[in-house]
Amino acid sequence: MTILEADAVSYAFPGGIAALSELSLTIRRGRRLAILGPNGAGKTTLLLHLNGTLRPHSGRVLLNGTPAGYSRARLTAWRRRVGLVLQDADDQLFAASVFEDVSFGPLNLGLDAPQARERVNAALAALRIGGLADRPTHMLSGGEKKRVAIAGALAMRPDVLLLDEPSAGLDHAACADLLSVLRDLSAGGTTLVFTTHDVDLAYSLADEVALFNGGRVIVHGPAESVLADGEALAAAHLHPPLLLELGLKARAFGWLAAGEPLPRKPRDMLDLLDSVGGRGPARG
Amino acid sequence: MARGSAMTMSPVDRVAHLNRWRHRPLPEKSLLTFGMLGLAISLPPFPAAVLVGAAMTMAALVGARVPVRVWLGCALAPAGFMLTGAMALVVQFDGHGFSLSPAGLAAAGGLIARSLAGLACLLFLALTTPATDLMAGLRRLGVPAEIVEIALLMYRFIFLIAGEAMAMDAAQAARLGHATHWRRLRSLGLLLASLLPRAFDRARRLETGLAARGWEGEMRVLRDPPALSYPVLALVVAAELLTAAAGIWLS
């Protein structure tokens, strides 16, 4: 079921440079969609359209099948359902402490203090940062800031969470932690939409990929098929993830049964290789 | 991405957040600070100001465990300023030349004692209480929300902008932007010129981020100030009465 949709959306920056040209994209409930494209292609601009920050010059955005409105009341209702996490968490954190910062959204929803408190605690627990509640926001590491920013959006209990380059600036461990948190959120029913230029990140987290280039979505489909489409990826100056290529090779060699899922984590791939290696060389 | 938050965080801010009395309620700390300050100003400086100065220095260093190095670092500049300022009272000009003034010497002694006591009081508050707590306190005292919010945002941005400035400065130095005095000046100009649009960009992105969380012009957050302890308040008042009594008795 479609929850959010961009229909022939065009947008140009004040200088007249086109960012989106007749872009169409449908986002289905419960999915993990990666908007994949090279840097500077306008992915952020697209996200800002999906929560109503930017208004298309032509085309429209539909929320649950209804064209979205830009009045104050409609925007409020929109943002209640669609949360946004910016690339640089420093752009989002403003309050003195983590707890205060996360409470900002719930209070803006008009919740009273006990309800807001419950939302904040639940969001901090979901991001596994309950221990940071009293920490001042400028005394956090990059990974912690990112999680606090996500908790701030999550505390509003949105149906859709938009994340701009969620892994940007995070080291490997922080990124792995973040991915596991995002998988939990997805398992809990939140629809995830994230932008990235990292094919490996897209492959490890997304179940759908929309390939974005030249201001429009050029291919949109299941992650395994879009990310294996070398030609389309090359058009966007990208290449298939190594893990996917190895998985397809393994399938071609008959190491994986036809219905078996491809390994999505390096660990799974290594386990597969180990199991095959144990059986001796398999030349097919 | 941490944007050097640890690097740009001032020692004052760090100590204000990490000292032992960080979570004591603001009214307790401000009653102590301003009560003692009042005593230092209103009673004869010897010995009241000396007592206040010693008590508040001990409160900061021993009570709140503020590191001596940080305390001294904060005290030295204003103390130096007071000492040189008081020099003007010590020296008199009588038409023939400069000479020491005995009356001025006494006045300068009192002035220095009082200012150092005042300094110890304010340092105690500044080093035990984060700036954001002070702003929340101002809000409760009736300062308009808009002013407090702007002050809060400015405070938050100081660290970000300072971090960006430091990163740009390091980048300039790496490309020999500081090789000569002339070039250093030129680099500084370039840095300041590019800091302004960056600050504007950041402000715009902050607005986007706040709007995404339903901001409609008022920055409300959940904050529960720690509960006031009446025994502690009584203790503070007792300490002040004791200082006042000793100050009057011994003068």
Interface residues (C-beta under 8 A of the other chain):
Chain A: L48 N51 T53 R72 T76 R79 R80 G83 L84 L86 D88 A89 D90 D91 Q92 L93 F94 A95 A96 S97 F99 E100 D101 S103 F104 G105 L107 N108 L109 A113 A116 R117 V120 P136 T137 H138 M139 L140 S141 G142 K145 K146 A149 G152 A153 M156 A168 G169 L170
Chain B: M1 A2 R3 S5 A6 M9 D13 R14 H17 P130 T132 D133 A136 L152 L153 R156 F159 L160 R202 R205 L206 T208 G209 L210 A211 A212 R213 G214 W215 E216 M219 R220 V221 L222 R223
